[in-house]
Amino acid sequence: MMEDALKGVKILEVGTMTPGKFTGFLLAGWGAESLRIERPSGPQEPVIGDEDLTLNRGKRSIALNLREPRGRDILLRLAADADVFMESYRPGTTARLGIDAQAVRALNPRIVYCSLSGFGQTGPDRLRAAYDLNQQAETGFSLALAGDRTPMAPDTYIADSISGLMAAFAISAALRQREVTGEGATIDLGIQESLFALMAVSHGTLRTSAPALELRAAYGIFEAANNTSLSLGVARKASADALFERLGRPDLADEGLLRGAPGAAARAFLTEALRAKSARDWITELAPLDIEIAPVNSPEAAFDNPQLIERAMAFETSHPIAGALRQIGIPGVDARQLAPAPVAGADTDAVLGELDYDPAEIVELKTAGVI
């Protein structure tokens, strides 16, 4: 089973950034044992946020005060037996804490040490503060998504998501390399560069004199009846012929494949014609003709997509604190097998016990604020 592809791989996750959590979540889905290092929060009612409910599934959690020498020492003991050290601090933080790549790999040369930060460990912007919104705007992603409209703040964190995916890919590649060489690796990734890499499929070679990308006439988002919208992805002659034949204007089929002004008449026709029925009715009518058409769903509605449900990408789970949930899975594996996300520090005592700390020592570490 692919759920066991990374079975036996031990990962330490240090830092609170979303991309690092997503990296660990993906790797846990493929069978890795991921242990999150959290900050001690003191005695209080256990709480867990929506992000952690998803991205910490399948993980364990230990609370360590890394500013305390004994907290750092516990982490280094864990690192000595780990396969991956995933950190998502601002550059320079791990060196101040004594847990940078040099320190960790001196103890464990086989470990894969991955740093994921906003801009990477080098370059003039390496210490700049930035969030997902800033990264989308600066890389050109916001304008590319907006097309001819004014860019808006997005409702999803694509920079965080793709950088977590890039890190999981890089870590998996480094683990494969280790099988060949016996040596670990140090990986340095930036959120900005990870997002910019996605632009390669549309803007991969700079052409300063090229016009802005213009969509084909029958390729875009269209309004339908009853306040619904649909997406048409007609970019083949066969689907263009089928679409315009069905709509009674076969003479516009070739024009429907043209971009910009040459396709204006076909675009105007579709804009008007598709308002006659609801998106659902158009999909029922046109999808059987092998025409590329889909609804414009909200993220909430996508959870009801039968294809995503069948592929174990949208499913129901239960959490001991949060109760019944509907959550998103991981492509290629069945993420329903992942344990519910733990509250921060839930496994502290158990993990320290595995390091041969006795109960009295654990109590003293808690009293001293180390855990």
C-alpha positions in Angstrom: 0.0 0.0 0.0 1.3 3.5 -0.8 0.2 4.6 2.7 3.3 2.7 3.8 5.7 4.2 1.3 7.5 6.2 4.0 7.0 3.8 6.8 9.8 3.9 9.3 10.8 7.5 8.3 11.0 9.7 11.5 10.3 13.4 11.0 10.7 16.3 13.5 8.7 19.4 12.7 9.9 22.6 14.3 8.3 26.0 13.8 4.7 27.2 13.5 4.5 28.2 9.9 1.7 26.7 7.9 3.8 25.4 5.0 5.9 23.3 7.5 2.8 21.8 8.9 1.5 21.0 5.4 4.8 19.3 4.6 4.6 17.0 7.6 0.9 16.3 6.9 1.7 15.1 3.3 4.6 13.0 4.5 2.5 11.5 7.3 -0.1 10.6 4.7 2.6 8.5 2.9 3.4 6.7 6.1 6.1 8.8 7.9 6.1 9.2 11.6 5.9 12.9 12.2 6.5 14.5 15.6 5.7 18.2 16.0 7.6 20.4 18.4 5.3 22.9 20.1 5.8 25.7 22.6 4.7 24.9 26.2 1.5 26.7 27.0 1.0 25.9 30.6 -2.1 24.3 32.2 -5.2 25.3 30.3 -8.2 23.8 28.6 -7.1 21.8 25.5 -8.0 23.7 22.3 -7.1 23.0 18.7 -7.6 25.4 15.7 -9.1 24.5 12.3 -5.7 24.6 10.6 -4.2 22.1 13.0 -7.3 19.9 12.9 -6.3 19.2 9.3 -2.6 19.7 9.0 -1.6 17.8 12.2 -3.5 14.6 11.4 -1.4 11.5 11.8 1.2 13.3 13.9 2.4 13.2 17.5 3.1 16.4 19.5 5.6 17.3 22.2 5.9 20.6 24.0 9.5 21.9 24.3 10.8 25.3 25.4 13.7 25.5 22.9 15.1 28.7 24.6 15.9 26.5 27.6 19.1 24.5 27.2 17.4 21.3 28.4 14.7 21.8 25.9 17.2 22.1 23.1 19.0 19.1 24.4 15.9 17.0 24.3 15.3 18.1 20.7 18.9 17.2 19.7 18.4 13.7 21.3 15.4 13.2 19.2 17.2 14.5 16.1 20.0 12.0 16.7 17.6 9.2 15.8 15.5 11.0 13.2 15.5 10.9 9.4 14.2 14.4 8.7 14.4 17.7 10.5 11.8 20.1 9.1 12.1 23.7 10.3 10.2 26.8 9.3 11.7 29.7 11.3 13.0 33.0 9.9 16.6 32.6 8.9 19.0 32.9 11.8 16.6 31.6 14.4 17.8 28.0 14.5 21.4 29.2 14.8 20.5 31.2 17.9 18.7 28.2 19.4 21.6 25.9 18.6 19.5 23.6 16.3 20.7 24.7 12.9 21.8 22.3 10.1 25.4 22.3 11.2 24.6 21.4 14.8 22.0 18.8 13.9 23.9 17.1 11.1 27.0 17.0 13.3 25.0 14.6 15.5 23.4 12.8 12.7 25.1 13.0 9.3 22.3 10.9 7.7 19.5 13.3 8.6 17.8 15.3 5.9 17.6 18.9 7.2 15.0 21.0 5.4 14.7 24.8 6.1 11.5 26.4 4.6 11.3 30.2 5.1 9.7 33.2 3.3 12.6 33.9 1.0 15.2 31.2 1.7 18.4 31.4 3.7 20.3 33.7 1.3 19.6 36.8 -0.8 18.8 40.4 0.0 15.2 39.6 1.2 16.0 36.6 3.4 15.0 38.5 6.6 11.9 40.3 5.2 8.6 39.6 6.7 5.9 38.5 4.3 2.7 36.5 4.3 1.0 34.4 1.6 -0.8 37.5 0.2 2.5 39.3 -0.3 4.1 36.4 -2.0 1.2 36.0 -4.5 1.4 39.7 -5.3 5.1 40.0 -5.7 5.6 36.9 -7.9 2.9 38.1 -10.4 0.6 35.3 -9.3 -2.2 37.8 -8.2 -2.3 39.5 -11.6 -2.1 36.3 -13.5 -5.1 34.9 -11.6 -7.1 38.2 -12.0 -6.8 38.3 -15.7 -8.4 41.6 -16.9 -9.9 42.2 -13.5 -8.5 44.0 -10.4 -6.5 41.7 -8.2 -8.2 40.9 -4.9 -6.9 39.3 -1.7 -7.4 35.5 -2.2 -9.5 33.3 0.1 -6.8 30.5 0.0 -3.2 30.3 0.7 -1.6 28.9 -2.5 1.9 30.1 -1.6 1.8 28.2 1.7 0.3 25.1 0.0 2.7 24.9 -2.9 5.8 25.5 -0.7 4.8 22.7 1.6 4.3 20.5 -1.4 7.7 21.5 -2.8 9.3 20.7 0.6 7.7 17.3 0.8 8.9 16.6 -2.8 12.5 17.8 -2.0 12.6 15.7 1.2 11.4 12.6 -0.5 14.1 13.1 -3.2 16.8 13.6 -0.5 15.7 10.4 1.2 16.0 8.6 -2.1 19.5 10.0 -2.6 20.5 8.9 0.9 19.7 5.3 0.0 22.3 5.6 -2.7 25.0 7.7 -1.0 24.4 7.0 2.7 24.6 10.7 3.4 21.9 13.1 4.5 21.3 16.5 3.0 20.6 20.1 3.8 17.7 21.6 1.9 17.0 25.4 1.6 13.6 26.4 0.2 11.8 29.7 0.1 8.0 30.2 -0.1 8.4 32.9 -2.7 10.5 30.8 -5.1 8.2 27.8 -4.7 5.2 29.9 -5.8 7.1 31.5 -8.6 8.0 28.1 -10.0 4.3 27.5 -10.7 4.4 30.4 -13.2 6.6 28.3 -15.4 3.6 26.6 -17.1 2.3 30.0 -18.4 5.1 32.5 -18.1 8.2 30.3 -18.0 10.2 32.3 -20.6 10.2 36.0 -20.4 9.0 37.7 -23.6 9.0 41.5 -22.9 7.2 42.3 -26.2 4.6 39.6 -25.9 1.0 40.6 -25.3 -0.9 39.6 -22.2 -2.2 36.1 -22.3 -5.7 36.1 -23.9 -8.1 33.3 -23.4 -9.8 31.5 -26.2 -13.4 32.7 -26.8 -14.9 29.5 -25.4 -12.5 29.2 -22.5 -13.5 31.0 -19.3 -16.1 31.5 -16.6 -19.7 32.3 -17.8 -22.8 33.4 -16.0 -25.8 31.0 -16.2 -29.4 31.3 -15.0 -30.5 31.3 -11.4 -27.4 33.2 -10.2 -25.1 30.3 -11.1 -21.8 30.2 -13.0 -20.0 27.6 -15.1 -16.5 27.1 -16.5 -15.9 26.2 -20.1 -12.6 24.8 -21.1 -13.2 24.4 -24.8 -9.7 24.4 -26.5 -10.1 21.5 -29.0 -11.8 21.6 -32.4 -13.9 18.6 -31.6 -15.4 20.1 -28.4 -15.8 23.5 -30.1 -17.7 21.9 -32.9 -19.9 20.0 -30.5 -20.6 23.1 -28.4 -21.6 25.5 -31.1 -23.5 22.8 -33.0 -25.6 22.2 -29.9 -26.2 25.9 -29.4 -27.3 26.3 -33.0 -24.3 28.3 -34.3 -21.9 25.8 -35.9 -20.6 28.7 -38.0 -18.9 30.1 -34.8 -17.0 26.9 -33.9 -13.7 27.9 -35.4 -14.0 31.4 -34.0 -14.6 29.9 -30.6 -11.0 28.7 -30.5 -9.6 32.1 -31.3 -8.1 34.4 -28.7 -8.9 38.1 -28.0 -10.6 40.3 -30.6 -10.8 37.6 -33.4 -13.0 35.5 -31.1 -15.1 38.4 -29.8 -18.3 37.4 -31.7 -18.1 33.9 -30.4 -17.5 35.0 -26.9 -20.4 37.5 -27.1 -22.7 34.7 -28.4 -21.7 32.3 -25.6 -22.1 35.0 -22.9 -25.7 35.6 -24.0 -26.7 32.0 -24.8 -25.5 30.4 -21.6 -27.7 32.7 -19.5 -30.7 30.7 -20.7 -30.2 27.8 -18.3 -28.7 27.0 -15.0 -25.2 25.7 -14.7 -26.4 22.3 -13.6 -28.7 22.1 -16.6 -25.9 23.1 -19.0 -23.6 20.5 -17.5 -26.2 17.8 -17.8 -26.7 18.7 -21.4 -23.2 19.4 -22.6 -20.9 17.1 -20.6 -22.1 13.9 -22.4 -20.9 15.6 -25.6 -17.3 15.4 -24.3 -17.3 19.2 -23.8 -15.1 20.5 -21.0 -17.6 22.0 -18.6 -17.8 22.2 -14.8 -19.7 24.2 -12.2 -18.1 27.1 -10.3 -18.3 25.7 -6.8 -17.6 27.2 -3.4 -15.0 25.3 -1.4 -17.9 24.1 0.8 -19.8 22.7 -2.2 -16.7 20.9 -3.4 -16.9 18.6 -0.4 -20.0 17.2 -2.0 -18.3 16.4 -5.3 -19.0 12.6 -5.9 -15.6 12.2 -7.7 -13.7 13.7 -4.7 -15.6 11.6 -2.3 -15.0 8.4 -4.4 -11.3 9.2 -4.5 -11.1 9.7 -0.6 -10.3 13.4 -1.1 -13.4 14.5 0.9 -14.6 12.5 3.8 -16.1 12.5 7.3 -13.9 12.1 10.4 -14.4 12.4 14.1 -12.1 14.3 16.5 -12.2 13.8 20.3 -12.4 17.5 21.0 -13.9 19.1 17.8 -16.4 16.3 17.1 -17.7 15.3 13.7 -15.7 16.9 10.8 -15.5 16.9 7.0 -11.9 17.0 5.9 -9.7 17.0 2.8 -7.5 14.1 2.0 -4.1 13.5 0.3 -3.8 12.5 -3.4 -2.6 9.0 -4.0 -3.3 7.6 -0.5 -6.3 7.1 1.7 -5.8 9.8 4.4 -8.8 8.4 6.4 -6.3 6.1 8.1 -4.5 9.1 9.7 -5.1 9.5 13.5 -6.9 12.7 14.6 -4.7 15.8 15.2 -3.4 15.9 18.7 -3.6 18.9 21.0 -0.2 20.7 21.4 2.0 18.6 23.7 -0.3 15.6 23.9 2.5 13.1 23.5 5.2 14.9 25.6 5.2 12.4 28.5 5.2 9.4 26.1 8.0 10.7 24.0 10.2 11.6 27.0 9.5 8.1 28.3 10.8 6.7 25.1 14.0 8.7 25.7 14.3 7.0 29.1 13.3 10.0 31.2 11.6 8.7 34.4 8.4 10.2 35.7 10.1 12.3 38.4 12.4 13.9 35.8 9.4 14.7 33.6 7.6 16.4 36.5 10.7 18.4 37.3 11.0 19.5 33.6 7.4 20.7 33.7 7.9 22.6 36.9 11.0 24.3 35.4 9.1 25.3 32.2 11.2 23.1 29.9 8.2 21.2 28.7 
